Amino acid sequence: MHRMLNHSKTESGPETAGLTIHWAWEYDLFTSLLGLGVHGANSRMVVEMAQIKSSDKVLDVGCGTGNLTLTAQKYVGPSGSVYGIDASPEMIEVARKKAKRNNAATMFEIGLIEKIPFPEATFDDVVNRLMIHHLPGDLKRKGIAEIFRVLKPGGRLFIADFMPPSNPFLAHILFPFVGHRMMRFDVGVIPPILTEVGFGDVASGKTHSMILGFVSGKKPDA
Ligand SMILES: C[S@@+](CC[C@H](N)C(=O)[O-])C[C@H]1O[C@@H](n2cnc3c(N)ncnc32)[C@H](O)[C@@H]1O
């Protein structure tokens, strides 16, 4: 299980200080078993908490194999559009194949959070699940500032990432499954960064998942 959660530096794809994942098929299988797959319980929870709705234009940053991205596609319907970017070509390849299998119009591109390949004020919603802990400190701020840039005025960011359980017994039980580095990360450190780059309505807290918390914010209206 630990091997499944070991990350490697970029072997192909654009240069980044973020930790990229190149074992895409194994990742996809592993996450599907955990309810993180397309239309899985966790994916639906994140899309609903992000308040993604019909006709929205959505970006999933660090989309991996596209599980959350393809779930969002269902919520925006035919009048909306959904894009996923990831630094790993292997993840994007699997995501594109899944979009084809699901007959989904979702578009996947190789791209970095620190240099999002879209013009400013493009999206209604940006989502980001289990990705922000892959970035070193300065890149977290740079990436969140980029998300702010590509959001439309009034657009929303929703981040779901690790929040260690407050119950020490539960934390001990989950440790071997989730891994040391991830259990040390706490998404609760992210809200000040949102405020610093200009987000308003910054909120954070628990989700229904035992190990995921959330942070959200809104780009002020023009
Ligand atoms: C744990 S996975 C999460 C994937 C997906 N969001 C999910 O919920 O299944 C983290 C992803 O972030 C990607 N990543 C790491 N650094 C990145 C960067 N600088 N820009 C974009 N993606 C990056 C990795 O390649 C990996 O696919």
The ligand as an SDF file (V2000), in Angstrom:
LIG
                    3D

 27 29  0  0  0  0  0  0  0  0999 V2000
   -2.6650   12.6180   -5.5220 C   0  0  0  0  0  0  0  0  0  0  0  0
   -2.8940   13.1460   -7.1810 S   0  0  0  0  0  0  0  0  0  0  0  0
   -4.5560   13.7370   -7.1660 C   0  0  0  0  0  0  0  0  0  0  0  0
   -5.2130   13.5390   -8.5120 C   0  0  0  0  0  0  0  0  0  0  0  0
   -6.6920   13.9280   -8.5680 C   0  0  0  0  0  0  0  0  0  0  0  0
   -6.9010   15.3160   -8.2140 N   0  0  0  0  0  0  0  0  0  0  0  0
   -7.5500   13.0410   -7.7190 C   0  0  0  0  0  0  0  0  0  0  0  0
   -8.2800   13.5530   -6.8620 O   0  0  0  0  0  0  0  0  0  0  0  0
   -7.4980   11.8030   -7.9120 O   0  0  0  0  0  0  0  0  0  0  0  0
   -1.9510   14.6650   -7.3300 C   0  0  0  0  0  0  0  0  0  0  0  0
   -1.7190   15.0670   -8.7720 C   0  0  0  0  0  0  0  0  0  0  0  0
   -1.0670   16.3310   -8.8280 O   0  0  0  0  0  0  0  0  0  0  0  0
   -0.2060   16.3140   -9.9830 C   0  0  0  0  0  0  0  0  0  0  0  0
    0.7650   17.4180   -9.8800 N   0  0  0  0  0  0  0  0  0  0  0  0
    1.8710   17.5120   -9.0990 C   0  0  0  0  0  0  0  0  0  0  0  0
    2.4840   18.6990   -9.2800 N   0  0  0  0  0  0  0  0  0  0  0  0
    1.7510   19.3870  -10.2000 C   0  0  0  0  0  0  0  0  0  0  0  0
    1.8700   20.6890  -10.7920 C   0  0  0  0  0  0  0  0  0  0  0  0
    2.8840   21.5040  -10.4830 N   0  0  0  0  0  0  0  0  0  0  0  0
    0.9200   21.0740  -11.6680 N   0  0  0  0  0  0  0  0  0  0  0  0
   -0.1040   20.2490  -12.0010 C   0  0  0  0  0  0  0  0  0  0  0  0
   -0.2510   19.0080  -11.4910 N   0  0  0  0  0  0  0  0  0  0  0  0
    0.6570   18.5720  -10.5920 C   0  0  0  0  0  0  0  0  0  0  0  0
    0.3680   14.9250   -9.9600 C   0  0  0  0  0  0  0  0  0  0  0  0
    0.9290   14.5310  -11.1940 O   0  0  0  0  0  0  0  0  0  0  0  0
   -0.8580   14.0990   -9.5720 C   0  0  0  0  0  0  0  0  0  0  0  0
   -1.5650   13.6410  -10.6970 O   0  0  0  0  0  0  0  0  0  0  0  0
  1  2  1  0
  2  3  1  0
  2 10  1  0
  3  4  1  0
  4  5  1  0
  5  6  1  0
  5  7  1  0
  7  8  2  0
  7  9  1  0
 10 11  1  0
 11 12  1  0
 11 26  1  0
 12 13  1  0
 13 14  1  0
 13 24  1  0
 14 15  1  0
 14 23  1  0
 15 16  2  0
 16 17  1  0
 17 18  1  0
 17 23  2  0
 18 19  1  0
 18 20  2  0
 20 21  1  0
 21 22  2  0
 22 23  1  0
 24 25  1  0
 24 26  1  0
 26 27  1  0
M  CHG  2   2   1   9  -1
M  END
$$$$
